Amino acid sequence: SLALDEVELANEWLVSALKVQAEFDEYLWAIKGGGYFNAASDNASDLILRERSWVDNATPSANGVAIANLIRLAFLSEDLTHLDRAEQALKAFSSLLESSPTSCPSLCVAMDWYRHATVVQTQTHRIREWSTQFYWPTVLFLPADTLPSHAMGLVCKGTTCLPPVQT
């Protein structure tokens, strides 16, 4: 849903992503220790152990993908509780990121999003032009209805915004 939201610049996909995230948080979030379990709490009564995957195999780790999504959701929805949850999850896996980064590239991607997330607010035609010309690994483009006079856009690094971009 987040990728579709970025391509179509339509809030309907963001609403869908927020609903999925709410369910994910309700059923899979590990209250003690952070991160996400692989099995839902509502059907885990007979499980001895609820695993929290962090290693990437043929598919990326669910935690790596989920954490990166939380960061994107935080900036797209302007709800920083998602960013707080992402930070908790990254802390939960910090020793693994440090000791075995090649085993968890999706967690490394999530860490990259956490440390370097950039939001660019500009006009829709500029988003379509800029997003296809360059590779922007940790940039979210948001359409801006109004910009300051003579500004091409607004750039925020994480939660800190820079002066309006003139060129």
N, C-alpha and C positions, 0 to 999 in steps of 0.2 A: 504494500500500500504506500509506503514512503517513497519508493522509486517512482511509482505512478504519480504521486503528488508532485514530485520534482519535475517530471516531464510535462504533465498537463497543467501545472500551476493551479489546481482546483482543490479547494478545501474539503470536498467530499471524501477524498482518499485519506486526508489527514484525520477526519472524523472516524473513518473505518480503522485506521491504524491505532488511534487512541482507544477504541473499544477492544481491539485485540490485546493491546498492552494491559488494559485493566484486567482482563481475564487472566492473562499471563501472570500478572502480579498477584492476583487473588489465589490462584491454584498452585503456582510453581515457585514463588519467592521463598527463599530460606530466611526466615526471620532471624534465626541465630546464625551468624556468620556471613550473611549476604550471598548474593549469587542466586542462581535458579536451579531447581531440581529437575531431573529428567522425568519424574513421575508426579502426577497431580496428588495433592493431599487428600482429595475426596475418594480416591480409589487405592490408597496405599496402606490400608489398615493391616493387610497380611504381608506387607513387605518388611523384611528385616532391616534393609538399608535403602535409603533414597539417595541415589547418586547425583552428584553435581559435576557434569562433564566440563572439562577445560581443554582437553587435547583435541586438536583437529585431526581427523582421519580423512576418509573419502569425502566427508562433508564437514563443513566448519563446525566448531564447537557452538552449541546453542547459547552458551553464556557469552562468547565473544560477539556473536551476532546480536544478541539481546542488549548487551551493554552499548554497543555502537548505536543501535536503534533508540535506546533511551536518551542518548546524548542528542541525536537528531530531533527526537520528539520534544525534548526540553526547549530547544531553540525555535522549532516550528510552531509549537503550541504556546510558547512563553510561560510554560509551567516548569519552574526550576526544581520541583520535587523529583522529576525524572532525572535531572542531573545529580541530585543528592543520592538517588538510588544507584545510579551508574558509578558514582564515587565509592559507595559502600561495596559494590560488587568488585570493582577493581582492587580495592583494599583486600577483599577476601582472597583474591588470586594473586596478590602482589609478589609473594615469595615464589610462586610458580613462574610468574613472568620474569623474575630476576634469575632464577636458577635454570630454567629450561625454555627460553623464548622461542626456540625453533620448533618446539612441540605445540605451541599455541599461537600461530600467526593471527588468528582471528581476535584473540585477546590483545595482541600487539596493535592491530588495526583499531580496536576500541580505545586503547590507550592513546593512540595518535589522535583520534577524534576528541578525546577528553582534553588533551594538552593543546591541540591546534585548531579546534573548531572555529570557523570563521563564517559569519553571516553577512551576506552582501544584499542590501536592499536597493533595488533600482527599478527602472522601467522594464516592462515585459519584453519589449523588443531587444533591449540590451541583454537581458537574461538569455534569451534564445541565441543571440550572437555569441556572447562570451562563453556560455556553457558548452558550445560545440567547437570552439576554437582551441581550447586548452584543456589540460587535465587538471582537475581541481579535487584532489582526494579528500579534503576535509572542509569543503566549502558548501554552504547552503545558500542558494539564491532565493530571495523572496521578492515578489512584486511590491513596489511601493506606489501607493496612490498619489502621495504628495511628497516632494523632496524640497529641501531648502533651495532658495534661489541660486541658480548657476551650478547646482550640484549634479554630478552624474550618478551619485549613489552614496549610501551610508555603509560603512564597514565596521563590524564589531568583531573583535578577537575575543572569543569566549563571551563573558558578560561585560567587557569593557569596549565602549564604542569610541571610534576615532573621529576627528573632525570630518565634515562632509568632503567627499572626494570631488575635486574640481576638474581633473583631467583623467 
